[in-house]
Amino acid sequence: MKLRLRKSKLGTLDDEEETEEISVENLAGYLNLDRNPIPEGFHETESYPLKAPFSYASIVQKEETGEYLYIVDELPLMKEEADLHLQVKNILEYELQPPKPEESLEDSFKVQIPEIIEGHHKLFKNIDQISLKKILYYINREIVGYGKIDALMHDPYVEDISCSGLNRHIFLWHRRYENIRTNIFFKEEQKLDDFVMKMVHKAGKHVSIAFPIVDVALPGQHRLAVAYGKEATPSGTSFTIRKFRADPFTIVDLIENETIDETIAAYLWLLMENKMSVMIMGATGAGKTTALNAVACLVRPSFKIISVEEVAEINLPHENWTQTISRSGFGAESEGEITLYDLIKSAVRHRPDLIIVGEVRGEEAYVLFQALATGHGGLCTLHAEDVETAIKRLTQPPMQIPSSIIPLMNCAIIVKHVRPPVFLSPEKRLSSRKFIRIAEIQSSTSIKDVFTWNSSADAFQENLEDSYLVAKIAKSLDITVEQVLDDLEQRKTMLMNMAEHRIRDYQSVNAVLSRYYNTSSASPE
């Protein structure tokens, strides 16, 4: 976007005046605007734009304790701008129309705002375009965006945003700094309650003292969990937003981030092609959903996929993909409820090549295993620290999977958020996510590791020569194990080439796989 600015001073524009064009992104530099000062006793370690030129993230570190602080640095409104901002808000309350059925709130806002400004042009006649842009930035974040936390929603490194009550600093999960405190907090109880209520209403749901616990999907598929009022949380309303990545991590990202190596990636690709079932396990925040999306992208592009979730978190490039979401019922009898159990039962009737379940935790697990018994491939996540614990969970209520069919889940992946010891040097203490164990399940009592992560060497160790699933694939294809291993090496080379050529987004990865299957040529060049 370009603005026309007077060279003499900022103000209204006349046709005769000499003007120059400047991009919105360079406004802050053009105006020589000062950043907010770094708090005393802190030094800045990193800074990057969120919604330039209006908001930036500044990561500062306390010199005394080494604690990190995340500062949202927004261009402030001057007094005259703040007064006009309030007037514009009052006008919009009366004149802004709800979006049309086919329009998003943001698109509707973009269309209506210029018309409303034109209708009140006298109100803006003495204000320069820079001030107008700042005012519209704040109006946009309050009406279309996420208010006080809108800047955080634009940070690609932020995964979770959480508020634990009134006058408590908002914390977030940052991919580089993990749990980090921000400079944002809610000072007034009513404003906090109003903010949460507005967010819940955006999802088309309701929250109140009578029904204080809500878990909904926001526009953009972000996940919001709320505990409303002081009845549920004595410190006041609390919430957590789990951000959804529009551009999910792919298998190439996992290789580059050293979550896995290229041999593991090639092995998982082989399993997905041959409709082997995979269960991804780990603790909360370990990266199970990220791993699920990445592994699912390896599925043959022509396969028919049905995903089953409580909240939409899966994002695939496949055209032949049906996404299904459960819903809660209405009233005391929960009339109209659609459970994961119902969705998996329905999915089987559609004859998919692969059923993906966001997370199994109840009786739906039994239906999933029955689907695996009829030849469908399966991919799911489960909360468990290791394979042995997972099997105990699966064979006990409420899942109650018979031990005899546990091997239908062919492969188990353990994902862990690893943290090197504190005595290591700071540059070696960056935490990361790893596939610490990949095991093949031959029976409920026979589990064979094919890949393990050695923490002391920070390296993956493999044992493919004794792989039960590689032998099973070779037998089903009527070829030798050596031929399967040779094929795996070719896939490994392909994945390394993709990483080298920065072919990493899920659409591009899918295009390479399509070329591989349809033309026997998958060169990234």
BAMIDREN-89974 format. One record per residue (C-alpha): residue in three letters; residue number from 1; x, y, z. Coordinates in Angstrom, 3 decimals, padded with zeros to 6 digits. Example, Ala and Ser with C-alpha at 12.3 -4.5 7.8 and 13.67 -1.06 7.14 Angstrom:
2
> ALA, 1, 012.300, -004.500, 007.800
> SER, 2, 013.670, -001.060, 007.140
! end
This chain:
525
> MET, 1, 000.000, 000.000, 000.000
> LYS, 2, 001.223, 003.510, -000.845
> LEU, 3, 000.372, 006.818, 000.851
> ARG, 4, 000.928, 010.277, -000.552
> LEU, 5, 002.653, 012.515, 002.017
> ARG, 6, 003.418, 016.198, 001.985
> LYS, 7, 007.123, 016.940, 001.941
> SER, 8, 006.696, 020.128, 003.990
> LYS, 9, 004.733, 018.823, 006.966
> LEU, 10, 002.055, 016.307, 007.725
> GLY, 11, -001.462, 017.537, 007.177
> THR, 12, -004.231, 017.603, 004.607
> LEU, 13, -003.265, 017.242, 000.981
> ASP, 14, -003.944, 019.747, -001.756
> ASP, 15, -003.563, 018.934, -005.434
> GLU, 16, -001.003, 021.738, -005.936
> GLU, 17, 001.289, 020.603, -003.170
> GLU, 18, 004.407, 018.601, -003.905
> THR, 19, 003.990, 015.096, -002.554
> GLU, 20, 005.899, 011.826, -002.452
> GLU, 21, 004.837, 008.225, -002.144
> ILE, 22, 005.948, 005.996, 000.712
> SER, 23, 004.939, 002.487, 001.711
> VAL, 24, 003.033, 001.890, 004.924
> GLU, 25, 005.785, -000.553, 005.964
> ASN, 26, 008.322, 002.309, 006.015
> LEU, 27, 006.208, 004.851, 007.875
> ALA, 28, 007.919, 004.392, 011.218
> GLY, 29, 011.336, 005.090, 009.710
> TYR, 30, 010.012, 008.001, 007.633
> LEU, 31, 008.578, 009.675, 010.733
> ASN, 32, 011.595, 008.784, 012.895
> LEU, 33, 009.257, 007.367, 015.528
> ASP, 34, 010.890, 006.247, 018.767
> ARG, 35, 010.374, 002.729, 020.064
> ASN, 36, 009.033, 002.210, 023.552
> PRO, 37, 011.926, 002.249, 026.034
> ILE, 38, 013.366, -001.044, 027.284
> PRO, 39, 012.536, -001.549, 030.997
> GLU, 40, 015.304, -000.682, 033.406
> GLY, 41, 017.528, -003.646, 034.214
> PHE, 42, 016.750, -005.377, 030.901
> HIS, 43, 018.569, -005.559, 027.587
> GLU, 44, 017.037, -006.399, 024.208
> THR, 45, 017.987, -009.759, 022.688
> GLU, 46, 015.702, -009.761, 019.660
> SER, 47, 013.134, -007.620, 017.883
> TYR, 48, 010.907, -008.313, 014.867
> PRO, 49, 007.746, -006.877, 013.273
> LEU, 50, 004.292, -008.233, 014.030
> LYS, 51, 002.040, -005.913, 012.036
> ALA, 52, 004.485, -003.320, 010.730
> PRO, 53, 004.700, -000.416, 011.149
> PHE, 54, 002.183, -000.421, 013.982
> SER, 55, 003.310, -003.286, 016.219
> TYR, 56, 006.592, -005.074, 016.963
> ALA, 57, 007.774, -007.808, 019.309
> SER, 58, 010.734, -007.045, 021.533
> ILE, 59, 012.318, -009.866, 023.536
> VAL, 60, 014.260, -008.465, 026.481
> GLN, 61, 016.253, -010.241, 029.190
> LYS, 62, 016.638, -009.236, 032.812
> GLU, 63, 020.317, -008.727, 033.547
> GLU, 64, 020.039, -009.875, 037.173
> THR, 65, 018.115, -013.144, 036.752
> GLY, 66, 018.315, -013.922, 033.019
> GLU, 67, 014.491, -013.984, 032.821
> TYR, 68, 013.002, -013.180, 029.401
> LEU, 69, 010.132, -010.762, 028.849
> TYR, 70, 008.061, -010.377, 025.690
> ILE, 71, 007.129, -006.747, 025.013
> VAL, 72, 004.412, -005.828, 022.534
> ASP, 73, 005.597, -002.489, 021.174
> GLU, 74, 002.727, -000.617, 019.486
> LEU, 75, 002.674, 002.897, 018.065
> PRO, 76, 000.675, 004.895, 020.624
> LEU, 77, -002.162, 007.263, 019.808
> MET, 78, -001.565, 010.918, 020.556
> LYS, 79, -004.291, 012.794, 022.492
> GLU, 80, -005.962, 014.194, 019.360
> GLU, 81, -005.799, 010.777, 017.713
> ALA, 82, -007.258, 009.090, 020.795
> ASP, 83, -010.166, 011.560, 020.839
> LEU, 84, -010.897, 010.941, 017.160
> HIS, 85, -010.512, 007.189, 017.698
> LEU, 86, -013.309, 007.345, 020.279
> GLN, 87, -015.534, 009.350, 017.917
> VAL, 88, -014.960, 006.874, 015.085
> LYS, 89, -015.847, 003.967, 017.391
> ASN, 90, -019.118, 005.664, 018.324
> ILE, 91, -019.959, 006.239, 014.649
> LEU, 92, -019.204, 002.623, 013.753
> GLU, 93, -021.501, 001.356, 016.508
> TYR, 94, -024.408, 002.915, 014.609
> GLU, 95, -023.318, 002.629, 010.979
> LEU, 96, -021.247, -000.546, 010.612
> GLN, 97, -023.418, -003.270, 009.112
> PRO, 98, -023.011, -006.995, 009.770
> PRO, 99, -021.165, -008.872, 007.034
> LYS, 100, -023.105, -010.471, 004.210
> PRO, 101, -023.483, -014.281, 004.319
> GLU, 102, -020.621, -014.817, 001.864
> GLU, 103, -018.355, -012.172, 003.473
> SER, 104, -015.875, -012.454, 006.312
> LEU, 105, -015.898, -009.812, 009.031
> GLU, 106, -012.523, -008.517, 007.818
> ASP, 107, -013.637, -008.219, 004.181
> SER, 108, -016.840, -006.467, 005.204
> PHE, 109, -014.852, -004.046, 007.381
> LYS, 110, -012.498, -003.188, 004.506
> VAL, 111, -015.424, -002.431, 002.207
> GLN, 112, -017.469, -000.359, 004.656
> ILE, 113, -014.754, 001.726, 006.341
> PRO, 114, -013.874, 003.912, 003.293
> GLU, 115, -017.592, 004.599, 002.722
> ILE, 116, -018.130, 005.577, 006.364
> ILE, 117, -015.047, 007.817, 006.365
> GLU, 118, -016.250, 009.480, 003.151
> GLY, 119, -019.632, 010.070, 004.764
> HIS, 120, -017.951, 011.893, 007.673
> HIS, 121, -015.148, 013.581, 005.732
> LYS, 122, -015.477, 016.799, 007.763
> LEU, 123, -014.457, 014.900, 010.871
> PHE, 124, -011.139, 013.960, 009.219
> LYS, 125, -010.352, 017.151, 007.348
> ASN, 126, -007.674, 018.313, 009.815
> ILE, 127, -005.952, 014.970, 010.325
> ASP, 128, -003.038, 013.609, 008.309
> GLN, 129, -003.057, 010.181, 006.722
> ILE, 130, -000.501, 008.767, 009.150
> SER, 131, -002.769, 009.500, 012.103
> LEU, 132, -005.718, 008.095, 010.191
> LYS, 133, -003.819, 004.874, 009.529
> LYS, 134, -002.971, 004.553, 013.229
> ILE, 135, -006.598, 005.117, 014.219
> LEU, 136, -007.799, 002.529, 011.712
> TYR, 137, -005.185, 000.086, 013.007
> TYR, 138, -006.652, 000.316, 016.519
> ILE, 139, -010.233, 000.216, 015.208
> ASN, 140, -009.421, -002.875, 013.137
> ARG, 141, -007.797, -004.735, 016.028
> GLU, 142, -010.807, -004.027, 018.288
> ILE, 143, -013.574, -004.880, 015.803
> VAL, 144, -012.042, -007.453, 013.443
> GLY, 145, -009.068, -008.641, 015.480
> TYR, 146, -008.395, -009.794, 019.026
> GLY, 147, -008.228, -006.498, 020.876
> LYS, 148, -005.431, -006.197, 023.395
> ILE, 149, -003.797, -009.465, 022.280
> ASP, 150, -004.205, -008.915, 018.522
> ALA, 151, -000.479, -008.280, 017.989
> LEU, 152, 000.325, -011.655, 019.603
> MET, 153, -001.949, -013.396, 017.117
> HIS, 154, 000.272, -012.106, 014.296
> ASP, 155, 003.448, -013.629, 015.753
> PRO, 156, 004.343, -016.812, 013.803
> TYR, 157, 006.522, -018.027, 016.691
> VAL, 158, 003.682, -018.013, 019.236
> GLU, 159, 001.784, -021.269, 019.759
> ASP, 160, -000.286, -020.633, 022.899
> ILE, 161, -001.550, -017.458, 024.583
> SER, 162, -002.857, -017.768, 028.133
> CYS, 163, -004.351, -015.449, 030.745
> SER, 164, -004.764, -016.781, 034.284
> GLY, 165, -006.913, -013.966, 035.665
> LEU, 166, -007.271, -010.295, 036.480
> ASN, 167, -004.089, -008.227, 036.841
> ARG, 168, -001.976, -011.210, 035.848
> HIS, 169, 000.439, -010.910, 032.958
> ILE, 170, -000.455, -012.872, 029.862
> PHE, 171, 001.987, -015.693, 029.138
> LEU, 172, 002.656, -017.288, 025.803
> TRP, 173, 004.458, -020.308, 024.421
> HIS, 174, 007.178, -019.099, 022.081
> ARG, 175, 008.977, -021.539, 019.798
> ARG, 176, 012.330, -020.019, 020.730
> TYR, 177, 011.823, -019.004, 024.369
> GLU, 178, 009.126, -021.455, 025.569
> ASN, 179, 006.907, -020.034, 028.346
> ILE, 180, 007.501, -016.300, 028.429
> ARG, 181, 005.719, -013.466, 030.244
> THR, 182, 004.391, -010.532, 028.247
> ASN, 183, 003.797, -006.893, 029.180
> ILE, 184, 000.043, -007.303, 028.574
> PHE, 185, -002.560, -007.801, 031.301
> PHE, 186, -006.189, -006.919, 031.988
> LYS, 187, -006.635, -004.283, 034.705
> GLU, 188, -010.444, -004.250, 034.856
> GLU, 189, -012.643, -007.273, 035.504
> GLN, 190, -015.413, -006.056, 033.195
> LYS, 191, -013.019, -005.556, 030.280
> LEU, 192, -011.589, -009.054, 030.736
> ASP, 193, -015.071, -010.602, 030.874
> ASP, 194, -016.242, -008.568, 027.871
> PHE, 195, -013.175, -009.602, 025.878
> VAL, 196, -013.724, -013.302, 026.533
> MET, 197, -017.449, -013.067, 025.853
> LYS, 198, -016.723, -011.343, 022.526
> MET, 199, -014.260, -014.098, 021.566
> VAL, 200, -016.766, -016.833, 022.413
> HIS, 201, -019.490, -015.047, 020.451
> LYS, 202, -017.123, -014.914, 017.454
> ALA, 203, -017.223, -018.707, 017.514
> GLY, 204, -021.028, -018.656, 017.580
> LYS, 205, -021.167, -019.977, 021.149
> HIS, 206, -022.285, -018.663, 024.543
> VAL, 207, -020.546, -018.350, 027.891
> SER, 208, -022.042, -017.259, 031.224
> ILE, 209, -021.851, -017.836, 034.961
> ALA, 210, -024.309, -020.708, 034.484
> PHE, 211, -022.118, -022.292, 031.762
> PRO, 212, -018.599, -021.036, 032.568
> ILE, 213, -016.472, -023.722, 030.863
> VAL, 214, -016.235, -023.376, 027.087
> ASP, 215, -013.954, -024.914, 024.451
> VAL, 216, -014.534, -023.514, 020.954
> ALA, 217, -012.887, -022.958, 017.576
> LEU, 218, -012.374, -019.297, 016.673
> PRO, 219, -012.319, -017.928, 013.110
> GLY, 220, -009.036, -019.021, 011.587
> GLN, 221, -009.420, -022.357, 013.438
> HIS, 222, -007.651, -021.128, 016.576
> ARG, 223, -008.741, -023.068, 019.659
> LEU, 224, -010.105, -021.157, 022.666
> ALA, 225, -010.585, -022.654, 026.141
> VAL, 226, -012.345, -020.456, 028.725
> ALA, 227, -013.111, -020.587, 032.445
> TYR, 228, -015.508, -017.663, 032.935
> GLY, 229, -015.998, -015.655, 036.116
> LYS, 230, -014.780, -016.256, 039.647
> GLU, 231, -016.939, -019.300, 040.322
> ALA, 232, -014.647, -021.513, 038.254
> THR, 233, -011.400, -019.576, 038.779
> PRO, 234, -011.095, -017.385, 041.923
> SER, 235, -008.612, -015.052, 040.204
> GLY, 236, -011.206, -014.151, 037.591
> THR, 237, -011.891, -015.197, 034.022
> SER, 238, -009.049, -017.163, 032.425
> PHE, 239, -008.488, -018.278, 028.871
> THR, 240, -006.018, -020.053, 026.616
> ILE, 241, -005.807, -019.660, 022.845
> ARG, 242, -004.007, -022.356, 020.925
> LYS, 243, -003.012, -020.836, 017.607
> PHE, 244, -003.639, -022.676, 014.382
> ARG, 245, -000.929, -022.611, 011.720
> ALA, 246, -002.327, -021.826, 008.270
> ASP, 247, 001.030, -023.066, 006.941
> PRO, 248, 001.581, -026.277, 008.940
> PHE, 249, 004.953, -027.884, 009.529
> THR, 250, 005.757, -030.546, 006.951
> ILE, 251, 008.085, -033.520, 007.018
> VAL, 252, 010.790, -031.322, 005.428
> ASP, 253, 010.441, -028.833, 008.316
> LEU, 254, 010.865, -031.667, 010.813
> ILE, 255, 014.072, -032.732, 009.058
> GLU, 256, 015.447, -029.196, 009.017
> ASN, 257, 014.480, -028.637, 012.669
> GLU, 258, 016.213, -031.950, 013.532
> THR, 259, 013.012, -033.328, 015.034
> ILE, 260, 013.704, -036.366, 012.847
> ASP, 261, 016.336, -037.291, 010.271
> GLU, 262, 015.813, -038.125, 006.603
> THR, 263, 015.904, -041.900, 007.240
> ILE, 264, 013.006, -041.656, 009.691
> ALA, 265, 011.108, -039.490, 007.199
> ALA, 266, 011.649, -042.037, 004.405
> TYR, 267, 010.539, -044.871, 006.713
> LEU, 268, 007.328, -043.039, 007.660
> TRP, 269, 006.647, -042.277, 003.996
> LEU, 270, 006.959, -046.000, 003.242
> LEU, 271, 004.479, -046.829, 006.028
> MET, 272, 001.942, -044.249, 004.839
> GLU, 273, 002.124, -045.504, 001.252
> ASN, 274, 001.387, -049.049, 002.392
> LYS, 275, -001.522, -048.029, 004.666
> MET, 276, 000.246, -048.968, 007.876
> SER, 277, -001.365, -047.467, 010.974
> VAL, 278, 000.601, -045.048, 013.150
> MET, 279, -000.102, -043.681, 016.623
> ILE, 280, 001.730, -040.566, 017.812
> MET, 281, 002.185, -040.325, 021.586
> GLY, 282, 003.531, -037.750, 023.973
> ALA, 283, 002.747, -035.366, 026.805
> THR, 284, 000.843, -032.089, 026.458
> GLY, 285, 002.827, -029.611, 024.374
> ALA, 286, 005.167, -032.270, 023.017
> GLY, 287, 004.163, -031.552, 019.414
> LYS, 288, 001.790, -034.454, 018.669
> THR, 289, -000.537, -032.458, 016.409
> THR, 290, 002.415, -030.932, 014.557
> ALA, 291, 003.815, -034.419, 014.000
> LEU, 292, 000.389, -035.706, 012.925
> ASN, 293, 000.063, -033.027, 010.228
> ALA, 294, 003.615, -033.631, 008.992
> VAL, 295, 003.219, -037.419, 008.735
> ALA, 296, -000.227, -037.074, 007.122
> CYS, 297, 001.305, -034.951, 004.346
> LEU, 298, 003.230, -038.072, 003.285
> VAL, 299, 000.002, -039.868, 002.412
> ARG, 300, -000.358, -040.621, -001.286
> PRO, 301, -002.142, -037.584, -002.841
> SER, 302, -004.795, -039.772, -004.508
> PHE, 303, -005.795, -041.551, -001.281
> LYS, 304, -009.211, -040.843, 000.204
> ILE, 305, -008.821, -039.399, 003.710
> ILE, 306, -011.383, -038.727, 006.432
> SER, 307, -010.285, -036.863, 009.556
> VAL, 308, -012.173, -036.908, 012.849
> GLU, 309, -011.585, -034.184, 015.446
> GLU, 310, -013.171, -032.336, 018.355
> VAL, 311, -011.645, -029.026, 017.248
> ALA, 312, -010.216, -028.490, 013.748
> GLU, 313, -006.421, -028.743, 013.979
> ILE, 314, -005.556, -030.937, 010.996
> ASN, 315, -004.595, -029.145, 007.786
> LEU, 316, -003.917, -031.202, 004.647
> PRO, 317, -003.297, -030.364, 000.973
> HIS, 318, -005.153, -033.446, -000.280
> GLU, 319, -008.187, -032.784, -002.465
> ASN, 320, -009.855, -036.097, -001.585
> TRP, 321, -010.026, -035.201, 002.121
> THR, 322, -013.177, -034.930, 004.219
> GLN, 323, -012.843, -033.129, 007.543
> THR, 324, -015.392, -033.992, 010.251
> ILE, 325, -015.835, -032.244, 013.613
> SER, 326, -017.739, -033.466, 016.670
> ARG, 327, -020.242, -031.247, 018.461
> SER, 328, -021.842, -031.103, 021.872
> GLY, 329, -025.562, -031.640, 022.349
> PHE, 330, -028.325, -029.237, 023.235
> GLY, 331, -030.113, -029.078, 026.559
> ALA, 332, -029.913, -031.376, 029.546
> GLU, 333, -030.392, -034.473, 027.388
> SER, 334, -027.534, -033.493, 025.017
> GLU, 335, -029.900, -033.900, 022.098
> GLY, 336, -028.181, -033.703, 018.713
> GLU, 337, -024.721, -034.525, 020.073
> ILE, 338, -022.217, -035.870, 017.531
> THR, 339, -019.346, -037.710, 019.208
> LEU, 340, -016.005, -038.927, 017.879
> TYR, 341, -017.485, -042.411, 018.173
> ASP, 342, -020.318, -041.441, 015.799
> LEU, 343, -017.931, -039.811, 013.334
> ILE, 344, -015.567, -042.790, 013.134
> LYS, 345, -018.498, -045.164, 012.648
> SER, 346, -019.715, -042.947, 009.827
> ALA, 347, -016.222, -042.604, 008.336
> VAL, 348, -015.892, -046.362, 007.848
> ARG, 349, -019.006, -046.388, 005.646
> HIS, 350, -017.327, -043.932, 003.262
> ARG, 351, -014.544, -046.441, 002.493
> PRO, 352, -011.538, -044.168, 003.112
> ASP, 353, -007.975, -045.284, 002.534
> LEU, 354, -006.960, -043.523, 005.753
> ILE, 355, -008.827, -042.416, 008.884
> ILE, 356, -007.130, -039.695, 010.922
> VAL, 357, -008.278, -039.101, 014.508
> GLY, 358, -007.013, -035.934, 016.167
> GLU, 359, -006.880, -037.625, 019.569
> VAL, 360, -008.282, -040.896, 020.926
> ARG, 361, -009.274, -040.947, 024.561
> GLY, 362, -012.512, -042.933, 024.882
> GLU, 363, -014.776, -045.542, 023.321
> GLU, 364, -014.053, -044.195, 019.836
> ALA, 365, -010.712, -046.029, 020.038
> TYR, 366, -012.555, -049.365, 019.814
> VAL, 367, -014.304, -048.322, 016.588
> LEU, 368, -010.996, -047.091, 015.154
> PHE, 369, -009.343, -050.459, 015.797
> GLN, 370, -012.292, -052.227, 014.176
> ALA, 371, -011.746, -050.022, 011.113
> LEU, 372, -008.064, -050.978, 011.064
> ALA, 373, -009.102, -054.642, 011.120
> THR, 374, -011.042, -054.154, 007.867
> GLY, 375, -008.042, -052.786, 005.987
> HIS, 376, -008.296, -049.032, 006.524
> GLY, 377, -005.131, -047.149, 007.376
> GLY, 378, -005.123, -045.200, 010.631
> LEU, 379, -003.288, -042.212, 012.027
> CYS, 380, -004.003, -040.736, 015.455
> THR, 381, -002.553, -039.211, 018.618
> LEU, 382, -002.760, -040.353, 022.227
> HIS, 383, -001.647, -038.809, 025.517
> ALA, 384, 000.976, -041.204, 026.884
> GLU, 385, 004.628, -041.017, 027.912
> ASP, 386, 005.677, -044.301, 026.264
> VAL, 387, 004.363, -047.234, 024.239
> GLU, 388, 003.924, -049.508, 027.247
> THR, 389, 001.762, -046.937, 029.058
> ALA, 390, -000.237, -046.365, 025.877
> ILE, 391, -001.029, -050.077, 025.570
> LYS, 392, -002.224, -050.136, 029.191
> ARG, 393, -004.505, -047.180, 028.459
> LEU, 394, -005.834, -048.797, 025.291
> THR, 395, -006.662, -052.118, 026.969
> GLN, 396, -008.433, -050.578, 030.005
> PRO, 397, -011.731, -048.665, 030.302
> PRO, 398, -013.034, -046.588, 028.640
> MET, 399, -011.185, -047.777, 025.489
> GLN, 400, -011.132, -051.520, 026.260
> ILE, 401, -009.236, -052.669, 023.171
> PRO, 402, -008.666, -056.453, 023.295
> SER, 403, -004.961, -057.259, 023.602
> SER, 404, -005.221, -059.516, 020.564
> ILE, 405, -005.898, -056.594, 018.178
> ILE, 406, -003.395, -054.106, 019.629
> PRO, 407, -000.924, -054.978, 016.791
> LEU, 408, -003.402, -053.443, 014.312
> MET, 409, -001.733, -050.212, 015.366
> ASN, 410, 001.480, -051.062, 013.548
> CYS, 411, 003.791, -048.273, 014.639
> ALA, 412, 004.112, -045.988, 017.669
> ILE, 413, 005.961, -042.662, 017.667
> ILE, 414, 006.977, -041.030, 020.945
> VAL, 415, 007.345, -037.261, 020.642
> LYS, 416, 009.025, -035.338, 023.430
> HIS, 417, 009.945, -031.765, 024.175
> VAL, 418, 013.569, -032.273, 025.181
> ARG, 419, 015.467, -029.869, 027.411
> PRO, 420, 019.230, -030.256, 027.740
> PRO, 421, 020.657, -029.917, 031.268
> VAL, 422, 021.009, -026.406, 032.743
> PHE, 423, 024.781, -026.801, 033.238
> LEU, 424, 025.352, -026.717, 029.470
> SER, 425, 026.332, -023.442, 027.838
> PRO, 426, 023.345, -021.171, 026.962
> GLU, 427, 023.652, -021.733, 023.202
> LYS, 428, 023.359, -025.507, 023.786
> ARG, 429, 020.353, -025.211, 026.095
> LEU, 430, 017.771, -024.386, 023.433
> SER, 431, 014.919, -026.849, 023.818
> SER, 432, 013.483, -028.703, 020.867
> ARG, 433, 011.073, -031.450, 019.926
> LYS, 434, 012.281, -034.896, 018.961
> PHE, 435, 010.866, -038.226, 017.864
> ILE, 436, 012.705, -039.958, 020.684
> ARG, 437, 011.403, -043.435, 019.856
> ILE, 438, 009.739, -045.146, 016.899
> ALA, 439, 008.616, -048.665, 017.701
> GLU, 440, 006.858, -051.441, 015.803
> ILE, 441, 004.113, -053.296, 017.657
> GLN, 442, 004.124, -057.036, 016.922
> SER, 443, 001.896, -057.869, 019.891
> SER, 444, 000.779, -056.228, 023.128
> THR, 445, 003.896, -057.690, 024.759
> SER, 446, 006.344, -057.544, 021.846
> ILE, 447, 007.523, -054.061, 020.915
> LYS, 448, 010.618, -053.524, 018.773
> ASP, 449, 012.383, -050.175, 018.463
> VAL, 450, 013.462, -049.260, 014.936
> PHE, 451, 014.622, -045.713, 015.761
> THR, 452, 015.717, -044.149, 019.035
> TRP, 453, 017.170, -040.758, 019.861
> ASN, 454, 020.451, -040.748, 021.803
> SER, 455, 020.320, -037.654, 024.013
> SER, 456, 024.026, -037.635, 024.891
> ALA, 457, 025.075, -037.690, 021.225
> ASP, 458, 021.981, -035.820, 019.960
> ALA, 459, 021.709, -038.398, 017.187
> PHE, 460, 019.166, -040.933, 015.920
> GLN, 461, 020.042, -044.612, 015.986
> GLU, 462, 018.344, -047.024, 013.606
> ASN, 463, 017.676, -050.729, 013.467
> LEU, 464, 015.935, -051.166, 010.109
> GLU, 465, 017.570, -054.498, 009.316
> ASP, 466, 015.361, -056.180, 011.936
> SER, 467, 012.251, -054.195, 011.049
> TYR, 468, 009.092, -056.280, 011.264
> LEU, 469, 007.099, -053.824, 009.118
> VAL, 470, 009.736, -053.601, 006.382
> ALA, 471, 009.611, -057.407, 006.114
> LYS, 472, 005.796, -057.300, 006.112
> ILE, 473, 005.775, -054.720, 003.288
> ALA, 474, 008.281, -056.776, 001.286
> LYS, 475, 006.094, -059.874, 001.652
> SER, 476, 002.914, -058.033, 000.617
> LEU, 477, 004.665, -056.622, -002.482
> ASP, 478, 006.323, -059.957, -003.236
> ILE, 479, 009.825, -058.439, -003.274
> THR, 480, 012.903, -058.847, -001.100
> VAL, 481, 013.660, -056.840, 002.034
> GLU, 482, 016.787, -055.548, 000.265
> GLN, 483, 014.622, -054.066, -002.493
> VAL, 484, 012.438, -052.301, 000.065
> LEU, 485, 015.534, -050.890, 001.763
> ASP, 486, 016.877, -049.717, -001.614
> ASP, 487, 013.559, -047.980, -002.253
> LEU, 488, 013.795, -046.381, 001.171
> GLU, 489, 017.239, -045.001, 000.261
> GLN, 490, 015.786, -043.414, -002.889
> ARG, 491, 013.038, -041.769, -000.839
> LYS, 492, 015.668, -040.554, 001.581
> THR, 493, 017.593, -038.917, -001.290
> MET, 494, 014.398, -037.263, -002.540
> LEU, 495, 013.633, -035.820, 000.896
> MET, 496, 017.177, -034.486, 001.240
> ASN, 497, 016.854, -032.810, -002.175
> MET, 498, 013.576, -031.228, -001.112
> ALA, 499, 015.214, -029.860, 002.014
> GLU, 500, 018.183, -028.589, -000.007
> HIS, 501, 015.880, -026.773, -002.458
> ARG, 502, 013.685, -025.376, 000.366
> ILE, 503, 010.600, -027.220, -000.863
> ARG, 504, 008.902, -027.194, 002.502
> ASP, 505, 005.308, -025.912, 002.433
> TYR, 506, 002.631, -028.580, 002.409
> GLN, 507, 001.315, -027.723, -001.066
> SER, 508, 004.786, -028.014, -002.594
> VAL, 509, 005.512, -031.274, -000.771
> ASN, 510, 002.201, -032.641, -002.040
> ALA, 511, 003.093, -031.581, -005.598
> VAL, 512, 006.405, -033.465, -005.428
> LEU, 513, 004.611, -036.586, -004.165
> SER, 514, 002.043, -036.310, -006.964
> ARG, 515, 004.828, -036.110, -009.534
> TYR, 516, 006.558, -039.092, -007.917
> TYR, 517, 003.476, -041.296, -008.157
> ASN, 518, 002.204, -040.090, -011.527
> THR, 519, 005.393, -039.674, -013.563
> SER, 520, 008.052, -041.587, -011.616
> SER, 521, 009.961, -038.301, -011.526
> ALA, 522, 010.078, -036.202, -008.423
> SER, 523, 013.127, -034.045, -008.964
> PRO, 524, 012.556, -030.745, -007.152
> GLU, 525, 014.204, -028.817, -009.996
! end
